[in-house]
Structures are given as structure tokens and as C-alpha cells.
Amino acid sequence: MTEITGNKEYAIAARSLRKVYRGAKNAPPKEALKGIDLSIRRGSIFGLLGPNGAGKSTFINILAGLVTKTEGSVSVWGFDIDKNSRQARASLGVVPQEINMDVFFTPKEALEIQAGLYGVPKESRRTMEILKALGLEDKADAYVRQLSGGMKRRLLVAKAMVHSPPVLILDEPTAGVDIELRKQLWEYVLELHASGVTIVLTTHYLEEAQELCDEIAIIHHGEVVACEPTERLIASLDRKTLMVTPADELAAAPDLSPYEAELKPDGRLAIPYQPSKAQVASILERLATAGIGVRDLSTVESDLEDVFLELTYRKTA
């Protein structure tokens, strides 16, 4: 097995990582992680995507010390989670998906307590600075129970940053957050990234991952089915769609065999094709043969949603 402790290139590195949960009574055990290898470079914004139950939460919980791995090795900021567990956990800030906090504390008190748990000296704490950065300064002395859902989610981010960890994991950070709060949250996260913090993001908003992430891994059934720089991952899907505006209105989609055409409500024809096997010229020839003139055309590239569906749901179907 590759030794990863002390690795200065990766913020997080996992090798042959397995997690098997024992089944209840006569139920068979469940292998949540099937020997995954995953390396997350320092200073990156890394997307960790996958359907529900794919193994993302298990991976995060192992990093955070909440779940014990079955086999393999993991390091956080160069610290092995078994040999140097305290340093590994101190290098990590986790913003959980579930909003779980004591509603009878104020945000200021919640951050002070969290900082104390991490051993941050009082003179080194940045409580008001962090609250201000997340737009919670005016709520510093209000009870947490009085905060909106979006404010509570931002408070989770604040709590994760009290000990200035070099790695921040955001597990569905914008779930249930309105557009304005989402924008404010990402502005702060991008500021952290600019200062050198490595960001690991899980999200179901694929357009968010496509816009923000340098690199993306897709986990499915406990296995890493893809891990590439974002642009390369999207480019790897050999699929485009030719959008054609006919010269005359069509009543139905024509037969362009071997291509399949779909007539859209706006009157355009959507014609999917594989660039490696076909060229736009051959589609235009089929249109001409069918007696269809072309007033305008454009090409729609694949996006992250196409890649995600191809590697998960369509492979399962």
C-alpha cells in the first residue's frame, strides 16, 4: 500500500479505502466504500458528487472521525487519521448537511464554545470577524432559535472555521438557501479559497459544481467512477446536440435515420449526435434529403448533468 502520511501535495488522500457496515440480524453486510482511491490537491475546489447512498457521507464521516474505516489508509493535510488523528481532525472543518445546533445559545456563544473545544486561545479567536464575514454580525447576541434556516446554515460554516482549518468540507451547503443567501455564502467561501483554504463540496446543484469546482469526482455504489478536472470530465462525454430552426414550420419531427430528431415546442429540431462518429455536415445532408430548409442552427455542448446521468442513472438502468 502506498504510504501517504506526510504528503505535501494533497489536502486529502485515500488509498484502498473500504467501509463495510454490519447488517441487522440476518441481513447481509453493506459495503458502503469499495476500496476507493482519491486524491484532493491542496488549494483546489473539489466537487464530490454522487446519488443518494453512493458513499459520499461515509467518506466525509471517516475523514471527520465519526465513522471507523474497515480497511485502507487516509490522510488529511499530510496527517494519517490513525497515527495522527488529533492533527488530522484539527486540519479539517466540516459543514454538515443537517442543521444541528443548540438553539439556546447565541451565535457568538456557539462560536466561542466551538473555539474552546479546539483549544483556540481567547486572544486568538476571530468570533466577530467570522460572524461579520457571513452576514451574522447583527445576530451575534440573538438566540439561534430565532435565526432563519439560511442563517443557521451560515452559522454552521462559521463554526467550522473557528480554528482556521486548511481544509473545509461543505456537505450540501446551499440546500434550502435562497438565491441571495447562496450568493453571499459562496462569496465568503471563495474568499477563503483565495486565502489558500482547500474546499471540498458535495452538492445536488450540478450547475453550482460545474461553475465552482476545479476537479470533480463522481462516486456511485461505493466506487469512484470518474475523477477528472471539470472541463476534461465534461469533454469526455461524446455527445452534442444540433439545434435547427427550420425554414418552414414543421408539424412533426422528420425521419432523419440514423439520427433521432425531437421537435421542440418553440419549433426547433433537437438532433443529438456523437462528434466522434458523425459530423454536422452529414446531419445537414439528411435534412436536405428530407426536404427541410435550415434558417438557423447552433450546437449545444454537454454539461455536468449529462456526465452525471451517464455515469450513474443511465448505467444503472
C-alpha positions, 0 to 999 in steps of 0.5 A, a space after each residue: 500500500 502506498 504510504 501517504 502520511 506526510 504528503 505535501 501535495 494533497 489536502 486529502 488522500 485515500 488509498 484502498 479505502 473500504 467501509 463495510 457496515 454490519 447488517 441487522 440480524 440476518 441481513 447481509 453486510 453493506 459495503 458502503 466504500 469499495 476500496 476507493 482511491 482519491 486524491 484532493 490537491 491542496 488549494 483546489 475546489 473539489 466537487 464530490 458528487 454522487 446519488 443518494 447512498 453512493 458513499 459520499 457521507 461515509 467518506 466525509 464521516 471517516 475523514 471527520 472521525 465519526 465513522 471507523 474505516 474497515 480497511 485502507 489508509 487516509 490522510 488529511 493535510 499530510 496527517 494519517 487519521 490513525 497515527 495522527 488523528 488529533 492533527 488530522 481532525 484539527 486540519 479539517 472543518 466540516 459543514 454538515 448537511 443537517 442543521 444541528 445546533 443548540 438553539 439556546 445559545 447565541 451565535 457568538 456563544 456557539 462560536 466561542 464554545 466551538 473555539 474552546 473545544 479546539 483549544 483556540 486561545 481567547 486572544 486568538 479567536 476571530 468570533 466577530 470577524 467570522 460572524 461579520 464575514 457571513 452576514 451574522 454580525 447583527 445576530 451575534 447576541 440573538 438566540 439561534 432559535 430565532 435565526 432563519 434556516 439560511 442563517 443557521 446554515 451560515 452559522 454552521 460554516 462559521 463554526 467550522 472555521 473557528 480554528 482556521 482549518 486548511 481544509 473545509 468540507 461543505 456537505 450540501 451547503 446551499 440546500 434550502 438557501 435562497 438565491 441571495 443567501 447562496 450568493 453571499 455564502 459562496 462569496 465568503 467561501 471563495 474568499 477563503 479559497 483565495 486565502 489558500 483554504 482547500 474546499 471540498 463540496 458535495 452538492 445536488 446543484 450540478 450547475 453550482 459544481 460545474 461553475 465552482 469546482 476545479 476537479 470533480 469526482 463522481 462516486 456511485 455504489 461505493 466506487 469512484 467512477 470518474 475523477 477528472 478536472 471539470 472541463 476534461 470530465 465534461 469533454 469526455 462525454 461524446 455527445 452534442 446536440 444540433 439545434 435547427 430552426 427550420 425554414 418552414 414550420 414543421 408539424 412533426 419531427 422528420 425521419 432523419 435515420 440514423 439520427 433521432 430528431 425531437 421537435 421542440 415546442 418553440 419549433 426547433 429540431 433537437 438532433 443529438 449526435 456523437 462528434 466522434 462518429 458523425 459530423 454536422 455536415 452529414 446531419 445537414 445532408 439528411 435534412 436536405 434529403 428530407 426536404 427541410 430548409 435550415 434558417 438557423 442552427 447552433 450546437 449545444 455542448 454537454 454539461 455536468 448533468 449529462 456526465 452525471 446521468 451517464 455515469 450513474 442513472 443511465 448505467 444503472 438502468 
